[in-house]
Amino acid sequence: MQVFRVVGGARLSGQVPVVGAKNSVLKLMAAALLAPGRSTVSNLPAIFDVTVMNRLLERLGCAVTEHRDAAGTDVVSIDVPEQLELEAPYELVRQIRGSICVLGPLLARCGKARVALPGGDAIGSRPLDMHFMGLEKMGATVRVEHGYVVAEAAELRGNTIWLDFPSVGATENILTTATLAKGTTVIDNAAREPEIVDLCTMLVAMGAEIGGIGSSTLEINGVDALRPADHSAVADRIVAGTWAIAAAMTRGDVTVQGGNAAHLEIALDKLVHAGASVDIVDGGFRVSAQDRLRSFDVVTLPYPGLATDLQPQAIALLSVAEGTAMITENLFEARFMFCDEIARMGANVRTDGHHAVVRGKPELSGAPVRATDIRAGVGLVLAGLVADGVTEVSEIHHIDRGYVRLDEQLQALGADVTRVESATFGA
């Protein structure tokens, strides 16, 4: 088993690139299933989840190849056949939650889909009820049998669909299904994340008719067929936000190349009020800090609120900030599993239900800790950067699902972070 060995005390400085968003790229790749022919997705992150999605698309009958274009950007080409396989198997779907996004495109193209119930991070309950409700409103029958979601429809028809919660996954599956349904579908209380806008942009390039992009009401006029398209994925705002927090908490000076500050308004505003400086630069933004930051409260909400995927990183920062902070987690009840691990490093964190209180300390203490999900893992690495001594973060396969060579990027910014075999750690 590999671990990250993090030596505390580094002040991050330099430039770091941000590529396409994991939470967008997987959905863009699935959307390619809607049209026979070759679609490409560029600005691809070289992460494990993309590898799994490649394999899944191949199992569905596609020919998938990756290459690097003249600009040095990773690109995936997806050749979609006229006849698709209908089953997304458990051995692939269980590895990444995002694989459920093939349900809508398969149902829209083929009239039937059989997709294993997904796996992914252990951050709490993420039911598929709204996915099923939306598809059923369009005329599909949906059932769960033997661990698989089975959806069938002789004809898909547009309808008005109200989501009880602006679920990203439900919005995506309903949206992709509606592009080939008869008539007009209206999704009320739709998710507004930049990744949803990105998916809509690609679908429009494929010939879809979508109104209200970027708002909470999407109106989709179904078309008879879509065509392949080439699309560059939106930058990963969670990775960009992670680098912003890392720069501020280490009192560093980091330029996030490719990051879109407009997608991180609340998070960056919190850093400014805490004492950091944020400047917009050509092609990204720059975050720097000279002194110990001041605490701030955190409330996670759907976009444009502060993303739950930045909550562990924020707690890591607040654990060494001046003062006391209240964190309210409104999306995933198990997200606070992270607090048990960072407490091993001396962080003063107390949780109660979906609230946590963090009392900042001048410094943490290096310790062996365990990554329980992607964001918890990177939060522990950030905590190790401001801890006395050495921190060993295990189960880093989680981190590799969302961050491209995190250890190498931190080394380029001046940190002492190495990937080692756990059996040789300390030898």
C-alpha positions as CSV (number, residue, x, y, z in Angstrom):
1,M,0.0,0.0,0.0
2,Q,1.3,3.5,-0.9
3,V,1.1,6.4,1.5
4,F,1.9,10.1,1.3
5,R,4.8,11.1,3.7
6,V,4.3,14.8,4.4
7,V,7.0,16.8,6.3
8,G,5.5,19.9,7.8
9,G,6.7,23.5,7.6
10,A,6.6,24.2,3.9
11,R,5.5,27.6,2.5
12,L,3.9,26.8,-0.9
13,S,5.2,29.1,-3.6
14,G,5.0,29.1,-7.4
15,Q,2.5,28.1,-10.1
16,V,0.2,25.1,-10.3
17,P,-2.0,24.0,-13.3
18,V,-5.6,23.0,-13.0
19,V,-7.2,20.9,-15.8
20,G,-10.7,19.6,-16.4
21,A,-13.1,18.9,-13.6
22,K,-13.5,15.2,-12.6
23,N,-17.1,15.9,-11.8
24,S,-17.7,17.2,-15.4
25,V,-15.4,15.0,-17.5
26,L,-17.1,11.8,-16.5
27,K,-20.5,13.2,-17.4
28,L,-19.2,14.6,-20.7
29,M,-17.8,11.2,-21.6
30,A,-21.1,9.5,-20.8
31,A,-23.0,12.1,-22.9
32,A,-21.0,11.0,-26.0
33,L,-23.2,7.8,-25.9
34,L,-26.1,9.9,-27.2
35,A,-24.7,10.1,-30.7
36,P,-23.1,7.5,-32.9
37,G,-19.7,8.5,-34.2
38,R,-16.6,10.1,-32.7
39,S,-16.8,12.6,-29.9
40,T,-13.8,14.0,-28.1
41,V,-13.4,15.5,-24.6
42,S,-10.2,17.5,-24.0
43,N,-8.6,19.1,-20.9
44,L,-8.8,15.6,-19.4
45,P,-7.4,15.0,-15.9
46,A,-5.1,12.0,-15.7
47,I,-6.9,10.4,-12.8
48,F,-8.2,6.9,-11.8
49,D,-11.9,7.8,-12.3
50,V,-11.3,8.6,-16.0
51,T,-9.6,5.3,-16.5
52,V,-12.6,3.5,-15.0
53,M,-15.0,5.5,-17.3
54,N,-12.9,4.6,-20.3
55,R,-13.3,0.9,-19.4
56,L,-17.0,1.3,-18.8
57,L,-17.5,2.9,-22.2
58,E,-15.5,0.1,-23.8
59,R,-17.8,-2.4,-22.2
60,L,-20.8,-0.6,-23.6
61,G,-19.3,-1.1,-27.1
62,C,-17.3,2.1,-27.7
63,A,-13.7,2.4,-28.9
64,V,-11.9,4.7,-26.5
65,T,-8.4,6.2,-27.1
66,E,-6.4,8.8,-25.2
67,H,-3.8,11.1,-26.7
68,R,-2.2,14.5,-26.1
69,D,-2.9,17.3,-28.5
70,A,-0.4,19.9,-29.9
71,A,-1.0,22.2,-26.9
72,G,-0.1,19.4,-24.5
73,T,-3.6,18.8,-23.4
74,D,-4.9,15.3,-22.7
75,V,-7.8,14.3,-25.0
76,V,-10.1,11.2,-25.0
77,S,-11.7,10.1,-28.3
78,I,-14.9,8.1,-28.0
79,D,-16.1,6.2,-31.1
80,V,-19.7,5.3,-30.3
81,P,-21.3,2.5,-32.3
82,E,-24.8,2.4,-33.8
83,Q,-25.7,-0.4,-31.4
84,L,-24.7,-0.1,-27.8
85,E,-24.5,-2.7,-25.1
86,L,-27.1,-2.1,-22.5
87,E,-25.4,-3.2,-19.3
88,A,-23.0,-1.3,-17.1
89,P,-21.5,-4.0,-14.9
90,Y,-21.0,-4.0,-11.2
91,E,-17.2,-4.5,-11.3
92,L,-16.7,-1.1,-13.0
93,V,-19.7,0.9,-11.7
94,R,-18.9,0.1,-8.0
95,Q,-15.6,1.9,-8.3
96,I,-16.9,5.4,-9.1
97,R,-20.2,7.0,-8.2
98,G,-20.2,9.1,-11.4
99,S,-20.8,6.0,-13.5
100,I,-24.5,6.2,-12.8
101,C,-24.5,9.0,-15.4
102,V,-24.6,6.5,-18.2
103,L,-28.2,5.6,-17.2
104,G,-29.8,8.6,-19.0
105,P,-27.9,8.4,-22.3
106,L,-28.4,4.6,-22.6
107,L,-32.1,4.9,-21.9
108,A,-32.5,7.8,-24.4
109,R,-30.5,6.0,-27.2
110,C,-31.7,2.4,-26.7
111,G,-34.9,2.6,-24.8
112,K,-33.4,0.3,-22.1
113,A,-30.5,0.4,-19.6
114,R,-29.2,-1.9,-16.9
115,V,-26.8,-0.2,-14.7
116,A,-25.3,-1.5,-11.4
117,L,-26.0,0.5,-8.3
118,P,-22.9,2.7,-8.0
119,G,-20.2,2.9,-5.4
120,G,-17.8,5.8,-4.8
121,D,-16.8,7.7,-1.7
122,A,-18.2,6.8,1.7
123,I,-19.5,10.3,2.6
124,G,-23.1,9.5,3.3
125,S,-26.4,8.6,1.7
126,R,-26.9,9.6,-1.9
127,P,-30.2,8.0,-3.0
128,L,-31.3,7.7,-6.6
129,D,-35.0,8.4,-5.9
130,M,-34.9,11.7,-7.8
131,H,-33.2,10.1,-10.8
132,F,-35.9,7.4,-10.9
133,M,-38.8,9.9,-10.4
134,G,-37.6,12.1,-13.3
135,L,-37.2,9.2,-15.7
136,E,-40.6,7.8,-14.7
137,K,-42.2,11.2,-15.4
138,M,-40.9,10.9,-18.9
139,G,-42.6,7.5,-19.4
140,A,-39.9,5.1,-18.3
141,T,-40.4,2.2,-15.9
142,V,-37.6,1.9,-13.4
143,R,-36.9,-0.9,-10.9
144,V,-34.0,-2.3,-8.9
145,E,-33.3,-6.0,-9.3
146,H,-30.3,-8.1,-8.2
147,G,-28.2,-4.9,-7.5
148,Y,-29.0,-3.3,-10.9
149,V,-31.1,-0.3,-11.9
150,V,-33.2,-1.4,-14.9
151,A,-34.9,1.4,-16.8
152,E,-37.1,0.8,-19.9
153,A,-39.3,3.0,-22.1
154,A,-41.2,2.3,-25.3
155,E,-41.3,6.0,-25.8
156,L,-39.9,8.9,-23.8
157,R,-42.1,12.0,-23.5
158,G,-41.3,15.4,-22.2
159,N,-42.8,16.5,-18.9
160,T,-42.4,19.1,-16.1
161,I,-40.2,17.7,-13.4
162,W,-39.7,19.3,-10.0
163,L,-36.7,18.2,-7.9
164,D,-37.1,18.3,-4.2
165,F,-33.4,19.1,-4.0
166,P,-31.1,20.5,-6.7
167,S,-29.3,17.2,-7.2
168,V,-26.4,17.3,-9.7
169,G,-26.7,13.6,-10.6
170,A,-30.5,13.7,-11.0
171,T,-30.3,16.9,-13.1
172,E,-27.7,15.2,-15.4
173,N,-29.6,12.0,-15.9
174,I,-32.9,13.7,-16.5
175,L,-31.2,16.3,-18.8
176,T,-29.5,13.7,-21.0
177,T,-32.6,11.6,-21.3
178,A,-34.7,14.6,-22.2
179,T,-32.5,15.5,-25.2
180,L,-34.0,12.7,-27.2
181,A,-37.5,12.5,-25.6
182,K,-40.6,13.6,-27.5
183,G,-41.7,17.2,-26.7
184,T,-40.5,19.5,-24.0
185,T,-39.1,18.7,-20.6
186,V,-38.8,21.3,-17.9
187,I,-36.6,20.6,-14.9
188,D,-37.5,22.9,-12.0
189,N,-35.0,23.4,-9.1
190,A,-32.3,22.0,-11.3
191,A,-28.7,22.0,-10.1
192,R,-26.7,25.1,-11.3
193,E,-23.1,23.9,-10.9
194,P,-20.6,24.9,-13.5
195,E,-20.4,21.2,-14.4
196,I,-24.1,21.3,-15.3
197,V,-23.5,24.3,-17.5
198,D,-20.5,22.4,-19.1
199,L,-22.6,19.4,-19.8
200,C,-25.3,21.6,-21.4
201,T,-22.7,23.3,-23.5
202,M,-21.6,20.0,-25.0
203,L,-25.1,18.8,-25.5
204,V,-26.0,22.0,-27.4
205,A,-22.9,21.4,-29.6
206,M,-24.3,17.9,-30.3
207,G,-27.6,19.5,-31.5
208,A,-29.7,19.5,-28.3
209,E,-32.1,22.4,-27.7
210,I,-31.7,23.6,-24.1
211,G,-32.9,26.8,-22.6
212,G,-32.2,28.4,-19.2
213,I,-28.6,27.1,-19.0
214,G,-27.0,28.3,-15.7
215,S,-30.4,28.9,-14.1
216,S,-32.5,26.7,-11.8
217,T,-35.0,26.0,-14.6
218,L,-33.9,24.1,-17.6
219,E,-36.2,23.7,-20.6
220,I,-35.2,20.9,-23.1
221,N,-36.9,20.5,-26.4
222,G,-36.3,16.9,-27.5
223,V,-34.8,16.3,-30.9
224,D,-34.8,13.2,-33.2
225,A,-31.1,12.6,-33.1
226,L,-27.8,14.1,-31.9
227,R,-24.4,14.3,-33.6
228,P,-20.9,13.8,-32.2
229,A,-19.0,16.9,-30.9
230,D,-15.6,18.0,-29.7
231,H,-15.6,19.7,-26.3
232,S,-13.1,21.0,-23.8
233,A,-14.0,20.4,-20.1
234,V,-14.4,23.2,-17.6
235,A,-11.6,23.7,-15.1
236,D,-11.9,21.8,-11.8
237,R,-13.1,24.3,-9.3
238,I,-12.6,21.9,-6.4
239,V,-9.0,21.3,-7.2
240,A,-8.5,25.1,-7.8
241,G,-10.2,25.8,-4.4
242,T,-7.9,23.2,-2.8
243,W,-4.8,25.0,-4.0
244,A,-6.2,28.4,-2.9
245,I,-6.7,27.0,0.6
246,A,-3.3,25.3,0.6
247,A,-1.6,28.6,-0.3
248,A,-3.4,30.6,2.3
249,M,-3.0,28.2,5.2
250,T,0.8,27.7,4.6
251,R,1.2,31.5,4.3
252,G,2.4,30.9,0.8
253,D,2.0,32.6,-2.6
254,V,0.5,30.4,-5.4
255,T,-0.8,31.2,-8.8
256,V,-3.5,28.8,-9.8
257,Q,-3.2,28.5,-13.6
258,G,-6.5,27.5,-15.3
259,G,-8.6,28.1,-12.2
260,N,-11.8,30.2,-12.6
261,A,-12.2,32.5,-9.7
262,A,-15.8,33.2,-10.7
263,H,-16.7,29.6,-9.8
264,L,-15.2,30.0,-6.3
265,E,-16.6,33.4,-5.2
266,I,-17.7,32.4,-1.7
267,A,-14.6,30.3,-0.9
268,L,-12.2,33.0,-2.1
269,D,-14.2,35.7,-0.3
270,K,-13.8,33.7,2.9
271,L,-10.0,33.6,2.4
272,V,-9.9,37.3,1.9
273,H,-11.9,38.0,5.1
274,A,-9.5,35.6,6.9
275,G,-6.5,37.8,5.9
276,A,-5.3,36.3,2.6
277,S,-4.9,38.2,-0.7
278,V,-6.6,37.0,-3.9
279,D,-5.8,38.6,-7.2
280,I,-7.1,37.8,-10.7
281,V,-4.3,37.2,-13.2
282,D,-4.1,36.2,-16.8
283,G,-5.4,32.6,-17.1
284,G,-6.1,32.1,-13.4
285,F,-5.8,33.7,-10.0
286,R,-3.2,34.2,-7.3
287,V,-3.6,33.5,-3.5
288,S,-1.1,34.7,-0.9
289,A,-0.9,35.2,2.8
290,Q,1.7,36.6,5.2
291,D,0.3,36.0,8.6
292,R,-1.8,33.4,10.5
293,L,-5.4,33.5,9.2
294,R,-8.5,34.4,11.2
295,S,-11.3,31.9,11.6
296,F,-14.5,32.0,9.6
297,D,-17.8,30.0,9.6
298,V,-18.6,27.5,6.9
299,V,-22.0,26.5,5.6
300,T,-22.0,24.0,2.7
301,L,-24.8,24.4,0.1
302,P,-25.5,23.6,-3.5
303,Y,-23.9,25.9,-6.0
304,P,-23.4,28.9,-5.9
305,G,-23.0,28.1,-2.2
306,L,-19.7,26.8,-0.7
307,A,-19.1,23.3,-2.1
308,T,-19.2,20.4,0.3
309,D,-16.1,19.1,-1.5
310,L,-14.1,22.0,0.0
311,Q,-15.3,21.4,3.5
312,P,-12.4,19.1,4.7
313,Q,-9.8,21.4,3.3
314,A,-11.5,24.4,5.0
315,I,-11.5,22.5,8.3
316,A,-7.8,21.8,7.9
317,L,-7.2,25.6,7.4
318,L,-9.4,26.5,10.4
319,S,-7.6,24.0,12.6
320,V,-4.6,26.4,12.5
321,A,-6.4,29.7,12.2
322,E,-6.9,32.2,15.0
323,G,-10.3,31.9,16.7
324,T,-13.2,29.6,16.7
325,A,-15.3,28.5,13.6
326,M,-18.7,26.8,13.2
327,I,-19.0,24.4,10.2
328,T,-22.5,23.3,9.1
329,E,-22.6,20.4,6.6
330,N,-25.9,20.4,4.7
331,L,-25.3,17.8,2.1
332,F,-23.5,14.6,3.3
333,E,-23.9,13.4,6.8
334,A,-20.7,11.3,6.9
335,R,-18.4,14.1,5.7
336,F,-17.3,14.6,9.3
337,M,-15.5,11.3,9.4
338,F,-12.6,13.5,8.4
339,C,-12.7,15.2,11.8
340,D,-11.8,11.9,13.6
341,E,-8.6,11.7,11.5
342,I,-7.5,15.3,11.8
343,A,-8.1,15.2,15.6
344,R,-5.3,12.6,15.6
345,M,-3.1,15.4,14.6
346,G,-4.1,17.5,17.5
347,A,-6.9,19.5,15.9
348,N,-9.5,20.8,18.3
349,V,-12.6,19.7,16.5
350,R,-16.0,18.7,18.0
351,T,-18.9,17.5,16.0
352,D,-22.6,17.3,16.8
353,G,-24.9,16.1,14.1
354,H,-24.3,18.2,11.0
355,H,-22.4,20.8,12.9
356,A,-18.7,21.0,13.9
357,V,-16.8,23.5,16.0
358,V,-13.1,24.1,15.3
359,R,-10.9,26.0,17.7
360,G,-7.7,27.0,15.9
361,K,-4.3,26.1,17.3
362,P,-0.9,27.6,16.3
363,E,0.3,24.3,15.0
364,L,-0.8,20.7,14.5
365,S,1.3,17.6,15.2
366,G,2.3,15.0,12.5
367,A,0.7,11.6,12.9
368,P,-0.4,8.6,10.9
369,V,-3.9,9.2,9.5
370,R,-6.2,7.6,6.9
371,A,-8.0,9.0,3.9
372,T,-11.6,8.1,3.9
373,D,-12.6,9.8,0.7
374,I,-11.0,12.0,-2.0
375,R,-11.5,15.4,-0.2
376,A,-10.8,14.1,3.3
377,G,-7.5,12.6,2.0
378,V,-6.3,15.9,0.5
379,G,-7.5,17.8,3.6
380,L,-5.2,15.6,5.7
381,V,-2.3,16.2,3.3
382,L,-2.9,20.0,3.7
383,A,-3.0,19.5,7.5
384,G,0.3,17.7,7.3
385,L,1.9,20.7,5.6
386,V,1.2,22.9,8.7
387,A,2.0,20.2,11.3
388,D,5.2,19.7,13.3
389,G,7.0,16.6,12.2
390,V,5.9,13.9,9.7
391,T,2.4,12.9,8.7
392,E,1.7,9.6,7.0
393,V,-1.5,9.6,5.0
394,S,-2.7,6.1,4.0
395,E,-5.3,4.8,1.6
396,I,-4.2,7.5,-0.9
397,H,-5.9,5.7,-3.8
398,H,-8.9,7.9,-2.8
399,I,-6.8,11.0,-3.5
400,D,-5.6,9.7,-6.8
401,R,-9.2,9.5,-7.9
402,G,-9.5,13.3,-7.9
403,Y,-6.0,14.9,-8.0
404,V,-3.4,14.5,-10.7
405,R,0.0,13.5,-9.2
406,L,-0.7,15.5,-6.0
407,D,2.7,14.7,-4.5
408,E,4.6,15.9,-7.6
409,Q,2.6,19.1,-7.8
410,L,3.2,19.9,-4.1
411,Q,6.9,19.2,-4.6
412,A,7.0,21.7,-7.4
413,L,5.6,24.3,-5.0
414,G,8.3,23.6,-2.4
415,A,6.7,21.0,-0.1
416,D,8.3,17.9,1.2
417,V,5.7,15.3,0.1
418,T,6.7,11.8,-1.2
419,R,4.8,8.8,-2.2
420,V,6.3,5.7,-0.5
421,E,5.4,2.1,0.1
422,S,3.9,1.8,3.6
423,A,6.1,-1.2,4.4
424,T,9.2,1.0,3.9
425,F,7.9,4.0,5.7
426,G,10.3,5.1,8.4
427,A,13.0,2.6,7.2
